Amino acid sequence: MPSFRLLASALFALALCGTPLTASAQSFSDSQRGDIETIVRNYLIAHPEVLEEAMAELSKRQTAAEAEKHEASVAKNAEKIFNSPRGVMIGNKDGDVTFVEFFDYNCGYCKRAMTDMLDLMKAGAFQNPVRRLDYF
């Protein structure tokens, strides 16, 4: 009897190896597609935490893509941002760390954020030889 179980499991494994692993969506009939949709729906209702995990992963990927887009934009416009003749530079012009602040005199948020920058300046944050502030 043990040899029959071994033979049966070996045949089953061989059958699985010979079977294609994926099937295209076009190969399902309408009733099969409906059954699959029902199974997926029932699973998601039974395990809604999967949706939360999926949304968290989506948010993480979108955040990473947005950060990559911003980094590319800064790299593309680095000369204009860091060496603008219209900007004001405070601190070490050859500093390793550069803070860039874009300021709009008509923007309420910018006006409120200005007090934080003034506090940093008063505290001597830009007197450090490795820091500079570019102010636009």
FILO-614952 format. One record per residue: residue number from 0; x, y, z of N, C-alpha, C in turn; chain. Coordinates in steps of 0.1 Angstrom, whole numbers, plus 5000, padded with zeros to 4 digits. Layout:
BEGIN
+-----+--------+---------+------+---------+----------+-------+--------+---------+------+---+
!   k ! n_east ! n_north ! n_up ! ca_east ! ca_north ! ca_up ! c_east ! c_north ! c_up ! c !
+-----+--------+---------+------+---------+----------+-------+--------+---------+------+---+
! NUM !      X !       Y !    Z !       X !        Y !     Z !      X !       Y !    Z ! A !
...
+-----+--------+---------+------+---------+----------+-------+--------+---------+------+---+
END
This chain:
BEGIN
+-----+--------+---------+------+---------+----------+-------+--------+---------+------+---+
!   k ! n_east ! n_north ! n_up ! ca_east ! ca_north ! ca_up ! c_east ! c_north ! c_up ! c !
+-----+--------+---------+------+---------+----------+-------+--------+---------+------+---+
!   0 !   5008 !    4988 ! 5000 !    5000 !     5000 !  5000 !   5008 !    5013 ! 5000 ! A !
!   1 !   5020 !    5014 ! 5008 !    5028 !     5026 !  5008 !   5033 !    5029 ! 4994 ! A !
!   2 !   5036 !    5019 ! 4986 !    5041 !     5022 !  4973 !   5031 !    5028 ! 4964 ! A !
!   3 !   5018 !    5024 ! 4966 !    5007 !     5030 !  4958 !   5005 !    5044 ! 4961 ! A !
!   4 !   5006 !    5048 ! 4974 !    5005 !     5062 !  4978 !   5017 !    5070 ! 4972 ! A !
!   5 !   5029 !    5065 ! 4972 !    5040 !     5071 !  4966 !   5038 !    5073 ! 4951 ! A !
!   6 !   5033 !    5063 ! 4944 !    5031 !     5063 !  4930 !   5020 !    5074 ! 4927 ! A !
!   7 !   5009 !    5074 ! 4935 !    4998 !     5083 !  4933 !   5003 !    5097 ! 4934 ! A !
!   8 !   5011 !    5100 ! 4945 !    5015 !     5114 !  4947 !   5025 !    5118 ! 4936 ! A !
!   9 !   5033 !    5108 ! 4932 !    5043 !     5112 !  4921 !   5035 !    5115 ! 4908 ! A !
!  10 !   5025 !    5107 ! 4905 !    5017 !     5110 !  4893 !   5010 !    5123 ! 4894 ! A !
!  11 !   5005 !    5126 ! 4906 !    4998 !     5139 !  4908 !   5008 !    5151 ! 4906 ! A !
!  12 !   5020 !    5149 ! 4912 !    5030 !     5160 !  4910 !   5034 !    5161 ! 4896 ! A !
!  13 !   5035 !    5150 ! 4888 !    5038 !     5151 !  4874 !   5027 !    5158 ! 4866 ! A !
!  14 !   5015 !    5155 ! 4870 !    5004 !     5161 !  4863 !   5004 !    5177 ! 4865 ! A !
!  15 !   5007 !    5180 ! 4878 !    5008 !     5195 !  4881 !   5019 !    5202 ! 4873 ! A !
!  16 !   5030 !    5195 ! 4872 !    5041 !     5201 !  4864 !   5038 !    5203 ! 4850 ! A !
!  17 !   5030 !    5194 ! 4844 !    5027 !     5195 !  4830 !   5016 !    5205 ! 4827 ! A !
!  18 !   5009 !    5210 ! 4838 !    4998 !     5219 !  4836 !   5003 !    5233 ! 4835 ! A !
!  19 !   4998 !    5241 ! 4826 !    5002 !     5255 !  4826 !   4998 !    5262 ! 4839 ! A !
!  20 !   5006 !    5271 ! 4845 !    5004 !     5277 !  4857 !   4994 !    5288 ! 4857 ! A !
!  21 !   4993 !    5295 ! 4846 !    4983 !     5306 !  4845 !   4974 !    5304 ! 4833 ! A !
!  22 !   4962 !    5310 ! 4834 !    4953 !     5309 !  4823 !   4949 !    5324 ! 4820 ! A !
!  23 !   4947 !    5327 ! 4807 !    4944 !     5341 !  4804 !   4929 !    5342 ! 4807 ! A !
!  24 !   4925 !    5355 ! 4809 !    4911 !     5358 !  4813 !   4902 !    5354 ! 4801 ! A !
!  25 !   4906 !    5354 ! 4789 !    4898 !     5351 !  4777 !   4894 !    5336 ! 4777 ! A !
!  26 !   4902 !    5328 ! 4784 !    4899 !     5313 !  4783 !   4888 !    5309 ! 4792 ! A !
!  27 !   4883 !    5318 ! 4801 !    4872 !     5314 !  4809 !   4858 !    5317 ! 4803 ! A !
!  28 !   4849 !    5308 ! 4805 !    4835 !     5311 !  4800 !   4829 !    5321 ! 4809 ! A !
!  29 !   4817 !    5326 ! 4804 !    4810 !     5336 !  4812 !   4806 !    5330 ! 4826 ! A !
!  30 !   4802 !    5317 ! 4827 !    4798 !     5312 !  4839 !   4810 !    5310 ! 4848 ! A !
!  31 !   4822 !    5306 ! 4843 !    4834 !     5305 !  4851 !   4838 !    5319 ! 4856 ! A !
!  32 !   4837 !    5328 ! 4847 !    4841 !     5342 !  4852 !   4832 !    5347 ! 4863 ! A !
!  33 !   4819 !    5344 ! 4862 !    4810 !     5347 !  4873 !   4813 !    5340 ! 4886 ! A !
!  34 !   4817 !    5327 ! 4884 !    4820 !     5320 !  4896 !   4833 !    5325 ! 4903 ! A !
!  35 !   4843 !    5329 ! 4895 !    4855 !     5335 !  4900 !   4852 !    5348 ! 4907 ! A !
!  36 !   4843 !    5357 ! 4901 !    4840 !     5369 !  4907 !   4833 !    5367 ! 4920 ! A !
!  37 !   4824 !    5357 ! 4921 !    4817 !     5354 !  4933 !   4827 !    5349 ! 4944 ! A !
!  38 !   4836 !    5341 ! 4940 !    4846 !     5336 !  4950 !   4855 !    5348 ! 4955 ! A !
!  39 !   4859 !    5357 ! 4946 !    4867 !     5368 !  4951 !   4859 !    5377 ! 4960 ! A !
!  40 !   4847 !    5380 ! 4956 !    4838 !     5389 !  4964 !   4836 !    5383 ! 4978 ! A !
!  41 !   4833 !    5370 ! 4978 !    4830 !     5363 !  4991 !   4843 !    5364 ! 5000 ! A !
!  42 !   4854 !    5362 ! 4993 !    4867 !     5362 !  5001 !   4869 !    5376 ! 5007 ! A !
!  43 !   4867 !    5386 ! 4998 !    4870 !     5400 !  5003 !   4860 !    5404 ! 5014 ! A !
!  44 !   4848 !    5399 ! 5013 !    4838 !     5402 !  5024 !   4842 !    5395 ! 5037 ! A !
!  45 !   4847 !    5382 ! 5035 !    4851 !     5375 !  5047 !   4864 !    5380 ! 5053 ! A !
!  46 !   4873 !    5386 ! 5045 !    4886 !     5391 !  5049 !   4888 !    5406 ! 5044 ! A !
!  47 !   4881 !    5415 ! 5050 !    4882 !     5429 !  5045 !   4895 !    5435 ! 5048 ! A !
!  48 !   4903 !    5429 ! 5058 !    4916 !     5435 !  5061 !   4925 !    5434 ! 5049 ! A !
!  49 !   4922 !    5425 ! 5039 !    4930 !     5424 !  5027 !   4929 !    5437 ! 5019 ! A !
!  50 !   4917 !    5443 ! 5019 !    4915 !     5456 !  5012 !   4924 !    5467 ! 5019 ! A !
!  51 !   4924 !    5467 ! 5032 !    4932 !     5477 !  5039 !   4947 !    5475 ! 5036 ! A !
!  52 !   4951 !    5463 ! 5036 !    4965 !     5460 !  5032 !   4968 !    5465 ! 5018 ! A !
!  53 !   4959 !    5462 ! 5009 !    4961 !     5466 !  4995 !   4961 !    5481 ! 4994 ! A !
!  54 !   4953 !    5488 ! 5001 !    4953 !     5503 !  5000 !   4965 !    5509 ! 5007 ! A !
!  55 !   4970 !    5502 ! 5017 !    4982 !     5507 !  5024 !   4994 !    5505 ! 5014 ! A !
!  56 !   4995 !    5494 ! 5007 !    5005 !     5492 !  4997 !   5004 !    5502 ! 4986 ! A !
!  57 !   4992 !    5504 ! 4981 !    4990 !     5514 !  4970 !   4995 !    5528 ! 4975 ! A !
!  58 !   4991 !    5532 ! 4987 !    4995 !     5545 !  4992 !   5010 !    5546 ! 4993 ! A !
!  59 !   5017 !    5535 ! 4998 !    5031 !     5535 !  4999 !   5038 !    5536 ! 4985 ! A !
!  60 !   5032 !    5529 ! 4975 !    5038 !     5530 !  4962 !   5036 !    5544 ! 4955 ! A !
!  61 !   5024 !    5550 ! 4958 !    5021 !     5563 !  4953 !   5030 !    5574 ! 4959 ! A !
!  62 !   5033 !    5572 ! 4972 !    5041 !     5581 !  4979 !   5056 !    5580 ! 4974 ! A !
!  63 !   5060 !    5568 ! 4972 !    5074 !     5566 !  4966 !   5075 !    5572 ! 4952 ! A !
!  64 !   5065 !    5570 ! 4944 !    5065 !     5575 !  4930 !   5065 !    5591 ! 4931 ! A !
!  65 !   5057 !    5596 ! 4940 !    5056 !     5611 !  4941 !   5070 !    5617 ! 4945 ! A !
!  66 !   5076 !    5610 ! 4955 !    5089 !     5614 !  4960 !   5100 !    5613 ! 4948 ! A !
!  67 !   5099 !    5603 ! 4941 !    5108 !     5601 !  4929 !   5106 !    5612 ! 4919 ! A !
!  68 !   5093 !    5615 ! 4917 !    5090 !     5626 !  4907 !   5096 !    5640 ! 4912 ! A !
!  69 !   5094 !    5642 ! 4925 !    5100 !     5655 !  4931 !   5115 !    5655 ! 4930 ! A !
!  70 !   5121 !    5644 ! 4933 !    5136 !     5644 !  4932 !   5141 !    5646 ! 4918 ! A !
!  71 !   5134 !    5640 ! 4908 !    5137 !     5642 !  4894 !   5135 !    5657 ! 4890 ! A !
!  72 !   5125 !    5663 ! 4895 !    5122 !     5677 !  4892 !   5133 !    5686 ! 4898 ! A !
!  73 !   5137 !    5683 ! 4910 !    5148 !     5691 !  4917 !   5161 !    5689 ! 4909 ! A !
!  74 !   5164 !    5677 ! 4905 !    5176 !     5674 !  4898 !   5176 !    5681 ! 4884 ! A !
!  75 !   5164 !    5681 ! 4878 !    5163 !     5687 !  4865 !   5165 !    5703 ! 4866 ! A !
!  76 !   5160 !    5708 ! 4876 !    5160 !     5723 !  4878 !   5171 !    5728 ! 4888 ! A !
!  77 !   5180 !    5719 ! 4891 !    5190 !     5722 !  4902 !   5197 !    5736 ! 4900 ! A !
!  78 !   5201 !    5738 ! 4888 !    5209 !     5751 !  4885 !   5200 !    5763 ! 4888 ! A !
!  79 !   5187 !    5763 ! 4884 !    5178 !     5774 !  4886 !   5175 !    5775 ! 4901 ! A !
!  80 !   5174 !    5764 ! 4908 !    5170 !     5764 !  4922 !   5182 !    5769 ! 4931 ! A !
!  81 !   5193 !    5763 ! 4929 !    5204 !     5766 !  4938 !   5213 !    5777 ! 4934 ! A !
!  82 !   5212 !    5782 ! 4922 !    5221 !     5793 !  4917 !   5214 !    5804 ! 4911 ! A !
!  83 !   5202 !    5807 ! 4915 !    5194 !     5817 !  4909 !   5199 !    5831 ! 4913 ! A !
!  84 !   5201 !    5840 ! 4903 !    5205 !     5853 !  4906 !   5195 !    5861 ! 4914 ! A !
!  85 !   5182 !    5857 ! 4914 !    5172 !     5864 !  4921 !   5170 !    5859 ! 4935 ! A !
!  86 !   5176 !    5848 ! 4939 !    5174 !     5843 !  4952 !   5183 !    5850 ! 4962 ! A !
!  87 !   5180 !    5849 ! 4975 !    5188 !     5854 !  4986 !   5194 !    5842 ! 4993 ! A !
!  88 !   5207 !    5842 ! 4995 !    5214 !     5831 !  5002 !   5219 !    5836 ! 5015 ! A !
!  89 !   5216 !    5828 ! 5025 !    5221 !     5831 !  5039 !   5230 !    5819 ! 5044 ! A !
!  90 !   5241 !    5822 ! 5050 !    5249 !     5811 !  5055 !   5261 !    5808 ! 5046 ! A !
!  91 !   5266 !    5796 ! 5047 !    5278 !     5792 !  5039 !   5274 !    5789 ! 5025 ! A !
!  92 !   5279 !    5797 ! 5015 !    5275 !     5794 !  5001 !   5280 !    5781 ! 4996 ! A !
!  93 !   5290 !    5775 ! 5002 !    5294 !     5762 !  4998 !   5290 !    5751 ! 5008 ! A !
!  94 !   5279 !    5754 ! 5015 !    5275 !     5744 !  5025 !   5270 !    5731 ! 5019 ! A !
!  95 !   5272 !    5720 ! 5027 !    5268 !     5707 !  5023 !   5253 !    5705 ! 5023 ! A !
!  96 !   5246 !    5712 ! 5032 !    5231 !     5711 !  5033 !   5225 !    5724 ! 5029 ! A !
!  97 !   5216 !    5724 ! 5020 !    5209 !     5736 !  5015 !   5195 !    5735 ! 5018 ! A !
!  98 !   5189 !    5745 ! 5025 !    5175 !     5746 !  5027 !   5170 !    5756 ! 5016 ! A !
!  99 !   5160 !    5752 ! 5009 !    5154 !     5761 !  4998 !   5140 !    5764 ! 5003 ! A !
! 100 !   5137 !    5777 ! 5004 !    5123 !     5781 !  5007 !   5118 !    5790 ! 4996 ! A !
! 101 !   5106 !    5786 ! 4991 !    5099 !     5794 !  4981 !   5088 !    5802 ! 4989 ! A !
! 102 !   5088 !    5815 ! 4987 !    5080 !     5823 !  4995 !   5071 !    5832 ! 4985 ! A !
! 103 !   5058 !    5832 ! 4988 !    5049 !     5841 !  4981 !   5043 !    5851 ! 4991 ! A !
! 104 !   5045 !    5863 ! 4988 !    5041 !     5874 !  4998 !   5026 !    5874 ! 4999 ! A !
! 105 !   5018 !    5869 ! 4990 !    5004 !     5868 !  4990 !   4998 !    5856 ! 4996 ! A !
! 106 !   5006 !    5846 ! 5000 !    5002 !     5833 !  5005 !   5002 !    5834 ! 5021 ! A !
! 107 !   4990 !    5831 ! 5026 !    4989 !     5831 !  5041 !   4997 !    5820 ! 5047 ! A !
! 108 !   4998 !    5809 ! 5041 !    5006 !     5798 !  5047 !   5021 !    5802 ! 5047 ! A !
! 109 !   5025 !    5808 ! 5036 !    5039 !     5812 !  5035 !   5042 !    5823 ! 5046 ! A !
! 110 !   5033 !    5832 ! 5049 !    5035 !     5842 !  5059 !   5036 !    5835 ! 5073 ! A !
! 111 !   5028 !    5825 ! 5075 !    5028 !     5818 !  5088 !   5041 !    5810 ! 5089 ! A !
! 112 !   5046 !    5804 ! 5079 !    5058 !     5796 !  5079 !   5070 !    5804 ! 5080 ! A !
! 113 !   5069 !    5817 ! 5077 !    5080 !     5826 !  5077 !   5085 !    5828 ! 5092 ! A !
! 114 !   5076 !    5827 ! 5101 !    5080 !     5829 !  5115 !   5089 !    5817 ! 5120 ! A !
! 115 !   5086 !    5805 ! 5115 !    5095 !     5794 !  5118 !   5109 !    5796 ! 5112 ! A !
! 116 !   5110 !    5801 ! 5100 !    5123 !     5803 !  5093 !   5130 !    5814 ! 5101 ! A !
! 117 !   5123 !    5824 ! 5105 !    5130 !     5835 !  5113 !   5135 !    5829 ! 5126 ! A !
! 118 !   5127 !    5821 ! 5133 !    5132 !     5814 !  5145 !   5145 !    5806 ! 5143 ! A !
! 119 !   5145 !    5799 ! 5131 !    5157 !     5791 !  5128 !   5169 !    5801 ! 5126 ! A !
! 120 !   5167 !    5812 ! 5119 !    5177 !     5821 !  5117 !   5182 !    5828 ! 5130 ! A !
! 121 !   5173 !    5831 ! 5138 !    5177 !     5837 !  5151 !   5185 !    5827 ! 5160 ! A !
! 122 !   5181 !    5815 ! 5159 !    5188 !     5804 !  5166 !   5202 !    5801 ! 5161 ! A !
! 123 !   5205 !    5807 ! 5149 !    5218 !     5805 !  5143 !   5219 !    5792 ! 5135 ! A !
! 124 !   5208 !    5787 ! 5131 !    5208 !     5774 !  5123 !   5216 !    5775 ! 5111 ! A !
! 125 !   5217 !    5787 ! 5105 !    5224 !     5788 !  5092 !   5238 !    5794 ! 5094 ! A !
! 126 !   5243 !    5795 ! 5106 !    5257 !     5799 !  5109 !   5266 !    5787 ! 5108 ! A !
! 127 !   5260 !    5775 ! 5109 !    5268 !     5763 !  5108 !   5275 !    5763 ! 5094 ! A !
! 128 !   5288 !    5760 ! 5094 !    5295 !     5760 !  5081 !   5290 !    5750 ! 5070 ! A !
! 129 !   5282 !    5741 ! 5074 !    5277 !     5731 !  5064 !   5263 !    5734 ! 5059 ! A !
! 130 !   5257 !    5745 ! 5064 !    5243 !     5748 !  5060 !   5242 !    5761 ! 5053 ! A !
! 131 !   5232 !    5761 ! 5044 !    5229 !     5774 !  5038 !   5213 !    5775 ! 5035 ! A !
! 132 !   5208 !    5786 ! 5034 !    5194 !     5788 !  5031 !   5193 !    5797 ! 5018 ! A !
! 133 !   5186 !    5791 ! 5009 !    5183 !     5799 !  4997 !   5168 !    5803 ! 4998 ! A !
! 134 !   5166 !    5815 ! 4996 !    5153 !     5821 !  4998 !   5148 !    5827 ! 4986 ! A !
! 135 !   5136 !    5823 ! 4981 !    5130 !     5828 !  4968 !   5117 !    5834 ! 4971 ! A !
+-----+--------+---------+------+---------+----------+-------+--------+---------+------+---+
END
